Amino acid sequence: MTEPIGLTALEHALDDLIERVSSLRAARTAYPGELAQTLDAALAELDTAIDLLAAAKAELSRGSAARAASRAAAPSAS
């Protein structure tokens, strides 16, 4: 998943991720005998974080490339 993501969507996704991590911490404490399931859920959340960061990186790269192209196309002031 490296589709474009806006800043607002990224902020919401990160807020949601923070809440889910908090829930995982609570599950670890509440269900110490089910650590394998908690670990599986944590790994799934890390996969989500990787997807979000990859999308943000792609968006930043596109923005940087667009700014560079705009500067290159701008007439020189000399």
VMD Tcl script that draws the C-alpha trace (Angstrom):
set ca {
  {0.00 0.00 0.00}
  {1.76 3.13 -1.19}
  {-1.24 5.12 -2.33}
  {-1.21 8.88 -1.62}
  {-2.25 9.88 1.87}
  {-3.09 13.38 3.03}
  {-1.78 14.89 6.23}
  {-5.19 14.79 7.92}
  {-5.67 11.11 7.02}
  {-2.16 10.34 8.26}
  {-2.83 12.13 11.55}
  {-6.05 10.14 12.07}
  {-4.34 6.88 11.18}
  {-1.52 7.57 13.62}
  {-4.00 8.50 16.37}
  {-5.83 5.22 15.73}
  {-2.55 3.30 15.81}
  {-1.63 4.87 19.15}
  {-5.00 3.76 20.59}
  {-4.55 0.22 19.27}
  {-1.07 -0.03 20.75}
  {-2.49 1.09 24.08}
  {-5.11 -1.65 23.79}
  {-2.39 -4.19 23.05}
  {-0.51 -3.13 26.18}
  {-3.71 -3.58 28.21}
  {-4.30 -7.01 26.63}
  {-0.77 -8.07 27.52}
  {-1.45 -7.21 31.15}
  {-4.98 -8.60 31.28}
  {-4.20 -11.86 29.47}
  {-0.63 -12.87 30.33}
  {-1.31 -16.46 29.24}
  {-2.18 -15.38 25.68}
  {1.03 -13.64 24.73}
  {1.26 -15.37 21.35}
  {-2.06 -13.85 20.25}
  {-1.03 -10.45 21.60}
  {2.25 -10.72 19.71}
  {0.40 -11.60 16.50}
  {-1.83 -8.56 16.95}
  {1.21 -6.36 17.63}
  {2.89 -7.61 14.46}
  {-0.25 -6.81 12.47}
  {-0.16 -3.28 13.89}
  {3.48 -2.95 12.89}
  {2.52 -3.97 9.35}
  {-0.08 -1.18 9.38}
  {2.54 1.29 10.61}
  {4.91 0.21 7.83}
  {2.17 0.81 5.25}
  {1.40 4.26 6.67}
  {5.05 5.26 6.76}
  {5.63 3.99 3.22}
  {2.67 6.04 1.97}
  {3.92 9.13 3.80}
  {7.44 8.62 2.43}
  {6.09 8.30 -1.11}
  {4.02 11.45 -0.67}
  {7.03 13.37 0.67}
  {9.19 12.12 -2.20}
  {6.60 13.26 -4.74}
  {6.40 16.65 -3.05}
  {10.19 17.03 -3.05}
  {10.42 16.03 -6.70}
  {7.66 18.48 -7.64}
  {9.41 21.33 -5.80}
  {12.73 20.50 -7.46}
  {11.08 20.41 -10.89}
  {9.36 23.72 -10.19}
  {12.67 25.35 -9.20}
  {14.39 23.94 -12.28}
  {11.64 25.25 -14.56}
  {11.58 28.73 -12.98}
  {13.31 31.43 -15.01}
  {16.64 32.53 -13.63}
  {16.76 35.98 -12.02}
  {20.20 36.77 -13.47}
}
mol new
graphics top color blue
foreach p $ca { graphics top sphere $p radius 0.5 }
foreach p [lrange $ca 0 end-1] q [lrange $ca 1 end] { graphics top cylinder $p $q radius 0.2 }
display resetview
